[in-house]
């Protein structure tokens, strides 16, 4: 880091230990950690530091923090199954961790903030070893014996956003020399035991049925037009802050009787529907399980998506707000499930339906998880609204709406894929959201009269586009999908007959059947949001010489390609 950095070893001894099954949230995040890059999973932040905090006091406070919370002292040893995926959590009674200190004396406040942000970006890109505790990494910026900044990188298998906010509150009290009462929140081991109970298993099964229904009936993708050329290839992020918008949001909330978060969700959904030219929206909402009061103070990870479907074809924003409230309640209530079964369901539905769920639109309400002390510590906005661009982030979404603060100042971050919104359009979208809130504060806003957003490109579906099974599908993309999936072993012709895609395949490969063709096509679906696997396959065998016209070819085999055992795995499809 710098020539003046050093590492200090801190030993801890917790008052508890134990082992047990993983929680559903731990299982989900471990799968993400093993699949994705560290910077997509780890979370970094700069924690406030009480005035005149000394280095010894800070180290004692960090030690006490790790000792206090079992989730921070939890390791995940390799399991006996495929890939040695962990199947248990072990709370370590004692151990050690290192704290990096960086001498930063003489730097101004702005320079300290810049250095802290830089060290956070470096640290978040380094993965955690799941087999050892703790689940946090600490870096202190110091001036001699005084601590100026604390940078923390959090392993998402140990704490989610809400838990991190609770940890910050504990840190501030401990660093100030206060004595905390014993922790009373449920530990991860207790949460796991509840999830393994009969009641917990019934709730998980109900959540899985909710996902199955929405995956089987909603559109495969919200954004589907000629701009979509492949998977998200890098995204831009902008943070907006506005006190005036917070007042409008509060007024709209009072007028409609809906929470500020629901009002924001509806306003965001209305603009997404306009940008995508798509009224049926499928939205992933993060931090869903924090809606349950019994787990509000849980220090651990409850990170599982809530899946929401929202029909944006409403008369006005008030009607959409009502729909958003109902969709949120249903999604949040059904967001505790076995991650492995959810992923298997996504794959099974893709096999049966021919279209694979694309997690394109994401909402992450962090307004209850970021302490106001952290927000207040930031420099005051220089304008209202103030837009600040962040470094590009490699997040595999089309658009992500992070709600950071709603009280006193509305603060949110928009993360957008350039195939959908470029930087100018992202800024226009952010300003448009403020305009929607301003109008909603005064009265019902007809959705036909949404504020004009001239910088946004109109949706264009040039070519052979059709609406099939609730999704916009590009037949040219289907042809490209078939060519890629079959690897040149067959010539393909795609036809649309009575709303069903029919693929006629000409091949010399005697092993190619409708089932093997369909499995290959479905396996190639990820990242091809505008394509769909055919509903029916007709296989023709190629003989010597030039092939005759398609209509004159004898049929070797035909069928839908859907395997009956896949349908049997699903609990219910409605």
N, C-alpha and C positions, 0 to 999 in steps of 0.2 A: 504494500500500500504506500507507505512513505518510509523514509529512513528512520523516523522517530516512532515507529509503531512497535509494540511488543505484545506478547500474549501472556496472560495470567491464568493459572489453573486454579479453579475454585472447586473445593470438595463439598458435597452435600450429603445429608443423611435424612431421609424422609421418615415420617412416623408410621407409614403404612406400606404394604406391598401386596402382591397377589397376582393371579393370572386368571384368564378366562377367555371366552370367545370374543371375536371382534364385534364391535358395534357395526350397524349397517353403514353409518357414516364413515367409520374407519375403513371398512372394506371398500367402499366406493372411492375414497381418496387414495388408498394404496394402489388401486387399479389405475387411477389417473397418474399417480407418481411413476409407476412402472411403464406407462405408455407415453407420456408427454414430456416435453422439455422442462427442466426445473423452473425456468422463469415463467412458465405458464401455470405452475402449481404453487410454488413457494410464494409467500407474501412478505413484503418488506415495508417498514414504516419507521418514522422517526418519532420516538416517544418523548413527551414533555419531561423536563428535568426540573425538580424543585430548585429554587435559588440556593446557592451556597452548598450544593451537594458535593461532598468530598468523595474521592475515589474509594476509600475503605467503606464509606457508608453505602455507596452504589453497589459495590461487590457484595456486601452483606444483604442488601435488599434483593439483588438478583438470586443469591443463594436461597433466601427465604421464599422467594417466589416459586422457584423450582421445587423446593421441599413442600410447599403448600398444596400444589395441584398435581394429582396423580397423572393427569394426561401429559404433563411435561416430562414426567419420569417414566414414560411408557416406551417399551421397545417392542418390535414386531419380529420375532425370530422366524427363520425360514420354515415353511410347512412341509409336510410329506408329499403333497400332491404335485401335479404338473407344474413345472416352472418354480417349484419351491415357494408357491404363493403363501404368505403368512395366513395362518388360520387362528392365531391366538394373539392376545396382548399380554405383556408382562410388565407389571409396575415394579420398577427397580427401587429397592429400599435405600440404596446409597450409590454413589458414583462421583463423577467429576465432569466439569465442562471448562472450556477455555473462553476467556473474554479478551478480545483484541482492544488495545488502547492506542489511540493516535494522538500525539501531541499536536495541538492546533492553536497554541497561544499566539496572540497577535492578530488573528483573523477577525474581520468584521462579521456582524451577524449574517449578512447576505452571503459572505464567503463560507461561513460555517454551514449554512443551509445547503449551499451548492455542494460542498464537500460531503455532507451527510447524504444527500441524494445520490451522489456518484458512488459512494461506498455501498449504499443500499442496492443500487443497480448491479454492482459487481457481486455482492453477496447473494442476491436472489437467484443468480444464474448457477450457483453451486448447489448440487443436490445434497440431500440428507441421507445418511446411512440409517435405514429403517431398523437395523438390528441393535442399535445403541441409542441410549437417551443422553441428553434431553432433546426435546423437539424444538428448541430455539437456539439461535446464534446471536451473540451480542457484540457490538462494537461501540466503544466509548470515545468521544472526542473530548480531550482534556486540555487544561491549561495548568501545568504543574500538578497540584493535588486536587484541582477543582474539575468537576464534570460539567461539560458544556452541552453535549448532545448525546443521545442514546439511539443507536440504530439497531433494530431488531429484525431478523429474518425468521419467519415462522414456517415450520413444516405444517402443511395443511392436514396431515394425519394427526396432528396434536392439537390444533386450535383453528377454528374458523374465524370469520370476521367478528362475529358477536363475542366469541370467547376472547379474542384479542383485546376488544374494548374493555372487558372485565379485567384482563391481566394488566392493562394500562392503569386502571383505577387502583388495583392492588399495588402496583409498582410505585405510584405517586405517594400512596400512604406509607409504604415501607421505606422509601427513600427519604421521606420527611421524618422518619423516626417514630411513626405511629405503630401501635400494636393492633393487629387485626383480630377479630373474633374468629373462632374456628370456622372453616368452610363447611357449609351445610348443603350445597348443591349436590345433585346426583353425580357420582363419578362415572367415568366410562364403563367400568366393570358393572356398576348398578344399572346403567342404561342397557348394556348388553343383556343382563339378566331379564330386564323388563321386555326387551325385544324377543327374547327366546321363550317367553311365557305364552300361554294359549291366547291371551288377549293380544299380545304383540304379534303373534303369527297371523291372527285374523286380520289385524290392521294392515300388515304387509301384503297379505293376499288381496285385500280390497284395493290397495294402492296399485297393485299390478293389474287388476282388472280395469281400473281407471285408465292406466297407460295404454292397455290393449285397445280399449274402445276408441281413445283419441287417435292413436297411431293408425287404426284401421279405417277411420272415417275422415280425418282431417287431410288437408293438402300436404303433399310430401315436402313442399318448399313454399315459402312466402314470396321470395323474390325469384321470378322466372321470366326472363326476357333476353333479348339478344346481347345485352351487356355481360351476362354471365358466361364467362369463358372457361371456367374451371374452379377449383377450390379457392377459398380466400387466399390472396397472395401477399398479405401484409395489410395492416390497418392503420388509420390515423386516429389520434385521440385528442379531443379538445375538452377542456374544463370550462364551464360557464358558472359565474357567480352573479347574483342579482338580489338586492334587498327588495326592490320594487316587485319582482316576480314572486318573492315569498309572501308579500302582502296580497297579491292577486290569488295565489294558491290558497292562502288561508280564507280569503273571502269566498272563493269557489267551493271550498270544503264546507264552510258554514252554510252556504246557500243550498247545497245539494245533500248535506247530511252524510257525505262520504268522507273517508279518511283522506288526508293529503296524498298518501301513497296511491290510493285507488284513482284519485283525480289525475295524478301524473301518469299512471298506467294508461288510462283512457285517452288522455291527450296525446301521449306517445303513440298509442295504437292507431289513433285517427290519422296521424301523419305518416306512419309506416304504411297503412292501407293506401293512402294517396300515392306515396312514392312507388309502391310495388304494384299498383293497379290490381289489388287483390283484397277482397273483403273478408275472406275466411283466413284468420290468422292463427298460427300455432306459435306460442311464446313459451320459452323456458324461463322460469323465475327461480333465482338462486336464494339461498338463506331461508328456504321455505319452512323448515322445521322449527325455526325460532318463534313462529307464531303461537306455539303451545306454551302456556304459562308455566307448566311444570318443568320445562326445559329452558326457560328464559335465562337462567343464571348458570347453566351448565358450561363448564370449562372443558372443552373438547371439540370434536368436529361433528356437526350434524349436517354436513354439506351434501345435500341431495337436491336435485332439481324438482320443482313443481312444474307440471305440464299443463298449460292453459290453452284452451281454444276460445276464440273471441270472434263473433260475427260483427264486423265493423259497419255493416249495412244498416245503420240506424238513422232515425230522423234528425236527431241532434246529439250534442255531446252529453247532455244529461241522461239520455237513454243509454248511451254507450258506457257511461259511468256506472249505471245500474248493472249492465251486463258484466263489466269488468269486476265489480264487487262479487257477483255470483261465481264468475270464473276463478277468481282468486281464492275464494273460500273452498271451492271444490278441489282446485289444484293443491293448495297448501295442506288440506286435510289428507290428501292422498299422495304424500311425498315421502313416506317412510317405506322403503322396499329393498329387496335384495338386488344389488346392482348387477350381479351376474345374470339374474333372471330378467332384469330389464333389458340388458344388452342382448340376451338371447331372444327376447320378445321382439326387439327392433329388427333383428336378423330374420326371425320367423315371419313377421309381418311383411318385410321386404320380399321374402320368397313367395308368400301367398298373394301379395298385392302387386308385386312387380315394381314398387317404388319404395325407396329407402328414406326414412325420416332424416331431414337435414336440419340440424340445430342452428338456424340462421338468425333468429331474433331472440335476444336475451335481455332480461331485466334483472338488475341486482340492486335491491334496496338496502343500502348500508347506512341509512339515516339514523337508525337506532343503535348502530354498532360503533360509530366514530364519536368519541367523546368531544363535547363542545370545547374542552380545553385545547384539543389539538387543532380544531378549526380556528379558534380565537387566536392561537399562537401564530397563524400565518399573517403575512403583511396584508393590510387593508386593501380592498380593490381600488384600482386607480380610475375605474369607470363603472357605470351601471347601465347595461351588463358588461362584465369583463370576460373576455375569452382568452384562454391561455392554451397554447398547443403543447402537447407532451410528445416525447419521442414515440415513434411508431412501435406498436406492440404486435407480436405474432400470435394473435388470438384467432382461432378458426371459427369466426362468426361473420355474418353480413352486417349486423348492427347490434350494438350492446349499449344499454342505457343504465348507467351506474348512478343511483340517487345517493348523494353524499350528505346533504343537509337540507332540511326543510324549515327549520325554525330560525327566524331572524334574517336568514339569508338562504335563498334557494341556490344550491350548488349541485351540479351534476356533471358527469363526464360522458361524452358520446364517443364510442369506438366504432369506426365504420370501415368497411371494405371498399377500396377504390373502384371495384367493379360495379358497386351500387351507388355510392356517394363519394365524389372526390372532395378535396378540402373545402372548396368554395361551397359545395352543396351541403357539406356537413355543418358549416357555419350557418348557412341558410336554414337548415333543419333546426338547429339550436335556437335561432332567433324566432323561427316559426312556432316553436313550442311555447315561448314566452308570449307570443301574440295570441295563441289559443287560450292560455291561462288568463290573460287580460280580458279577453272577450267572455270567458266562462265566469269570471268574477261578477260581471254585470248582469248576466242572465243566460238562458238557454242559447246555445250556439248551434244553428243548423249546420250539419256537416257539409251540406252543399255549399255553404258560404265560408268554408275554412279560409284563413288568411292566405293570400297569394304568395307563392314561393317561386319567384321568377328564375332563380339560379338553378333550380332542379331540372334535370333533363327529363323529358316525358318518357314514359315506358314505351319501348319499341319491341314488337315481336315480328320481325321481318323474316320471311321464309315460311316454312310449312308447320305452323303452330296450330295446336288443337287443345281443347279442354277435355281431358280424359280422367275419369274417376276423381273429379274435384281438383285436378292439378293441370297447370299449363305445361304442355309437353311439346318439344321441338322434334319433329320426326327426323330431321337431319341429325340431331343429337342421338336419337335412337339408332339410326344407321351406323353412326360412328361408334356407339356403344357395342353393337353387334360385331363390327369389324375388329374392335379391340379385344373383346371377350373371346372370340373364336380364333383369333390369331392367324387369320388367313387360311384356316382349314376349310372354310365354307364361303361360298358367295351367298349374299343375303339380299332379299327383297322384302321391304316392309310395306304393309297395306293397312289402312284403317277401314274396318268393316263393322257397321252398326255399333260404333263407339268402342270397338275392341281392336287392339293391335295384333296383327297376324304377321308372323315372320316365315317366309319361305326360304329354306336353306338348301343349297346345292353343294354336295360334298362327296368326296371319294373316301372319306373316313367312315368305315363301317361301324365304328363304336359310337358315333354321334347319334344321340336320341333326343327327343324333346326334353327329357329330364336332364341329361348331361348338358345340353345347350342352355337350358334355363338356369341351372346352377352356375354355369360359367358367366352368364350375363348378369345375374344378381350379384355375384362376387365382384364384378367390375363396376357396380353402381356407385360406391362411395366417391364423392367429389364430382359427380355428374348430376347436378340438381335438376337439369332440364330434360333428362332422359327417363325412360321407363322401360322395363322389361316387357316383351310381348306377352299377350294373354294366351296366344296359341302358336304352335310351331308346326310347320309342315316340312318334313325332311325328304329331299329327293337325292338319289344316288347319281353321281356323275359317272358317265361311261366314257369310252375312248372317243376321241374326236370332239368336234364342236358340239356343245349342248344344244338341244332343240329349244324352241320357245318354252317359257315357264309353263304355260297352260298345257303343253303337250308332255310335260315330264311326268313319269309315273311316281306315285307316292310310296315311299318306303316306310314311313312312320309319321304319325301326327298325334298331337295332344297338347295339353296345357303346360306340362312340365312341372306342375306343383306336386311335391311329394306328400303323400297322406300322413306320414309320420310327423311332418312339420305342423300340420293342422292339429294333430293330436296333442302336441306340446302346449298349445295355447289354452289358457283357462277358459276364456270366452271371447268371442268377437261379435260385436253388435253394431 
